Amino acid sequence: MLKKLKRILFFIVLPVFVLWVASSLFSYFTHSVVPEIRLVGLQKDGYYAKKLSCNIKSDNSYKIAKLNIFLDGKKIELRNDQVVRTKKFNIPFKFDISGVSNGKHILEIEAVDGSYNRNKSVEKWPFYVDNISVKAVFLQQEYKVDQGRTIHVRIQANKQLEKIHVKFLEDTYNCYPESNYSNVYECFIPIECEQNSGEYMMESYLKDFVKNIKNDVTLLSKVVVNTVKFPKQHGFKIPEGKLEEEKEISMSDKILEEALEKWVKDSPKKKLWRGHFEIPINMKRIATPFGEIRTTPEKGRYLHRAVDILDSPKSVVWASQDGKVIIRDRFLKSGNTVVLDHGLGVFTLYFHLDDFSNVEVGDFIKKGNPIGKLGMTGYATGYHLHWELRVKNVPVDPFQWIKKSF
């Protein structure tokens, strides 16, 4: 009985074994799929410091017979327990890069399977070594600013950084390089006319590109906000019927403000200008200084958050700096209006134009290019230019921006 059972098993197992051998030989000689290798934990073009730590993963249809790792063409030896002879594996890989030069490097993995064809794949992971600790300083340790003006923050770093932002008065302002490849980062912080005077702290948070270790820096600086005694004006009266006429041909001022809110969010994250701003007309005199307190029958008591400047009627008005035309239309109070976006949320606004020059929304125009003619459209009693500058939609004194020292 036992002999009979062995004979039956022999005739069952032998064909299975033969089939398995035949299948294995067929796979050995015909397999042509190159191995797939993944590096988990190493981001291509990422920045790393001190030590690389990742995992080499594979899940293939044929076993991997050989695995070679190279850094910039130089072979890195794997430990004995990391030598592979399987289809599927997950090998922890750690490599000390504290002595590797800063800059771009290539980690290369070569995998060869055990088939007759010795199918081979080569994967390359470019990455950057950055073993430099972040160091930075405010270029101005204390800031003194008047109500209604702008703080120009500049931070010097020892290398290019991924992120810098400044926190001041519960708002956050992102900093950007002041020019291409510069290690000086800047932002512009508007101070409301109504901001209480006194001393405040400004905090800056800096982060580099390194992914695998925390290399952040926090800086502090003091800001002194000075009180400004804004002048008063008894006001003026718009000729009877003028605003009624404007209502028939103009859009609501609410539409203008809503558009400005939208454009602030879409403003380019870089400066579109170079150098200081310029007064946009051949100014003969200032009719209304920035921050003047007015009282009028139509608007009540309010702060005039711009400057009214005078030149000859219908004289040319030009762009005070390079920028993109984001608004060109007529509104009830501002009349014929042009708004330029200079990047970083900095806008200049030109009100009461008599007419427009040949500019359209979306045009990029250079400083000095004409945008219209000086007029008295909208809420105006005489020919003048209402010139306004906003930072993050907060009106600030534009005359500060024409100073070369700013």
C-alpha positions, 0 to 999 in steps of 0.5 A: 500500500505504501509503495503504491502511494509513493508511486502515485505521488511520484507521478503527480510531483514529477510533472509539477516539478518539471513544469516549474523548472521549465517555467523558471528556465523560460522566465530566466531566458526571456525576462526583459523587464528592467527593474524598478527602484524607488528612493523613499524619503529623498526628494529630487532637487531637495536640500539636505544637511548632515545626513541622508536618510531614506529607504531603497524600495523594490517590488519586481517580477524577477529577483534583483541580483546586484545593487550598486549605489554611487554618489557623484560617480563614486561607489558607496559600499552597502553593508553585508546585510543590505545585499539583495537577492530578492524580488521585493525589499526595503533597505534603509539607507543612511549616508553622512554628508556633513563632509560633502561640499555644499551644492548640487550632487547626484545619487545614482542607483544601479539595479541588475536582475538575475535573469539571463539578460541581466536587465539593468536600470539606472535611476538618478536623484539630483539633490543639494547639500546645504550644511550652512546654518542660517544667519541673518540680521535686520539691516536696521535694528530699530525702525521709526515711522510716522503714522500714514507712512511705510516701513521698508524692512530689509533683512540680510541673510548669509544664503538664499532662503525658502521663506522669510516672513515678518509679523507686525501688529497681528499681520504677516508680510512675506519678504522677497529678494530685493533683486535676483539672487540677492541675499537681502530680503525686503518687505513693505509694511503700511502704517495706518493713519489711525495707528496708535503711536508708541513702541511695538515689536516686529518679529521675523521668521526665516527658514532655509530649503533644508528638508531633513533638519530644522534650521530656522531663525527668529529675529526681533526688532523694535518699531516706534510709531510717531504721532502726526498732527494731520492738517485740517481743511474746512472742506469744499462743495461740489457744484450742484448736479455734478455728482448726479451727472457722474452717476449716469456715466460712472460705476459705483466706488464699491466696485473699485474697492472690491476690484482692488481687494481682488488685485491685492491677492493676485499681485506678483510676489516680486518687485516690478520696479527699480529705484524710487518712485516719481511725482507723476506730473510737473507739479506746480504745487500741492493742493491737499497734503496727505492725511488732511482732515476734511469736512464736506456735505457729501462725505462728512468728516474724513481723512484724505489718504492721498495727495492732490497735486496741481499742474496745467489743466489737461497736462500729461499724467505719467506712470510714477513707476514701472507697473501693470495696468489693472484698472482703467475705468470711470467711477463715481468719486474718482472719475476717470481712474487708472491703477497700476500694480508694481508688485508686492501689493504696491499700487498707485492710483490716479484719479480725476483724469480728463481722459486716458492715454493709449493704455489698456488693462493688462499692459505693462508700462514703464515709468514716465509713460503717459496714462492720461491727462489731468482733469476734474472728473468725479468728485472734484471742483477743479483740475488736479491729480489725486495721486494715491499709493497703497501697500496691501490696500492700505493708503500711505504717503506717496511722497515718502516713496519718491525719496532716493533714500527710501 
